[in-house]
Amino acid sequence: MGTVDHMQWLSLLADHWFRRGAWVKNLPGQPTKIKTERSFQRQPNVFLNNKKHLLSGKGKKNLRYFKNVGLGFKTPREAIDGTYIDRKCPFTGNVSIRGRILSGVVTKMKMQRTIVIRRDFLHYVKKYNRFEKRHKNMSVHLSPCFRDVALGDVVTVGECRPLSKTVRFNVLKVTKGASGSKKGFSKF
């Protein structure tokens, strides 16, 4: 078997991944987008085969569905101008925010589009007439429109329908926090 130099090997590897559908081909000069899903990504509310829109010269650049979730929360610029597809996003997906509005500190970001937040609170013990420190961890959905989220940031979340076994809340606003210790009781 003959030897393959480094550039040929990279070319073969790229060709293999392209045939498997791992990359989406872009126009020259645009950055390559990594595609992780096998199915065609589209917003269910947008009709992509609209002849009037295509013939008007605007093309497909304006075909994006987004909404205002209300309650005083602004729709992020990335949700309006972005190209991501997320059906669980409160701004571009099929999710309505109703019920509780809570806030917490980001502690883990190891899941896809889901983060774990920590909510600290005080619990009153009647016998000793004192408060004890307690906390709860919550899994919340993080839309791709919030790009620069880091550990220690304070997020405001809103209640929605159950999105999975453990997720019932959606991130609505991110406030940069001191990315110090993620554990420990602290006021946010």
N, C-alpha and C positions, 0 to 999 in steps of 0.2 A: 504494500500500500504506500502510495507516495505521500510526501510531506506537504502540508498546506500551510502557507505563511499566514501571519496574523491578520492581514487585511482580507484575504480570501475567507478566512474563518469567520470574521465579523460579517462579511457579506452573506455567507451561507446562513449564519445564525439569524440575521435580519430578515432574509428571505423566508426562512422557516416560520418566524413569528408573524410576518406579514400574511402568509398564507393561512395561518391559524386564526387570523382576525384580531390579533392583539393590538394592532396599530390602525389608526384611521388615517388615510392618505389625505394630506392637505395640499393647498396650492403652494408654489414656490415662494419662499420668503416668510411663510407662516410657521410658527412653532408646531412640532409634531404633538398631537394629542394622544395620550395613552387611553385605549379603550379597554375596560375591564369586563363589560357585559357583552354577552353574545348577541342579544337581541338589538334591534334597531331602536335607538333612543329618540323618543319624541314626546311632546306634551300632548296628552289626550284632548285638551281643549282647542288645539291649533290644527286647522285643516291645511296640510302642506301642499295639496294639489289644486289650490285656488288659482284658476286661470286668469281672473281679472287682476289679481295681485301680481302675478308673474309677468303679465303683458304690460302692466303700467310702468315697468322699468325699475321698480323698487327692489325686485328680487326677493330673496328669502331673508333679508337681514332684519326686517321688522317683525317677523312672525314669532312673537314670544308672548306668553300669557303670564301676567303677574297681577297681584291685587294688594289692596290695603287691608291689613288685618284689623284695623281699628284700635280702640283703646289708647290712642295717642302714640302708637309705635310707628315709626317711619319705615317704609320699605327701603332696604339697602340698595345702593346703586348697583352692586354686583348682581342682585336679583333681577333688576330691570335690564341691564346690559349684558349679563353673563350668558354662557352657553350651556351651563350644567342642566341636567334633567334629574329632578328629585320629586317624586310624587308625595312625599311626606313633608315637604317644605311648606311652612305656613304662608309664604309669599308667592310661590309659583306652583304649588301642588294642591291636592284635594284634601286639605286639613283646615278646619275652622277652630279658632281659639275661643274657648268659653270656660267659665268657671274661675279657678284660682290663678292668681299671678304671684309667683314666688321668686326668690333670688337665692343664689348660693355661689360657692367658690368651686372652680374647676379643679378636680383632683386627679382624674385619669382620662387619657385620650387614646386608648388602645383599640377601641372598636371602630368599625367603619360608620361614619356619620352619626355616631352616638358617643356621648361623653358621660362621665360620672361626676356629679356635683355633690358637695358636702354642705349640709344645712345645720348650723349650730343653733342651739336653743337652750333655755334654762327651764328645768322642771322643778316645781315647788313640792317640797316634802313637808307635809302638815305637822308630823310628829316633832320634827326638829326646828320648825319655823324657818327653814332655810331653802335655798335653791341649789340644785345640782346641775352640773354641765352635762348635756347630752348632745348627740348629733345623729343625723340620718343621712345616708347616701342615697342618691336618686340617679337613675339612668334617664337621660334626656336626649332627644334627637337634636343634632346640630346640623343645620343646613349648610351646604357648600358655599353659600353667599357670605358666611362669616369665615374669612380666610385666616386672619392672624390671631387665632385664639391660642393662648398658652396656659400652662398650669398656673394657678393663682389668680386668674382673671375672675371677676365677678360677673355672672350672667343672670339676666332676668328671663324667667321661663313662664310660659302660659300653658294652662291645662287644655288638652285636646282629647279626642277619642283615643282608645288604646291603639298604639301603632305596632306593638309587639307584646310579648309576654310580660315584659317589665317596663316598657316605655309608655308613659302617659302624658308627658310634657314635651314642649318644643321651645327651643331657644328663640327669644324675640329681640334681645339686645345684649351686647357685650361691652363691659366696662373694663378697661385695662387696670389690673391690680398689680401689687408687688408680688413678683414671682419668687417668693421666699419659700418658707416651709409649707408644704401642702397639708400636713397633718397638724393637729393641735387646735385648740379652741381659740377662735379669734372673732372679733366683731368685724363684719363686712359692710 
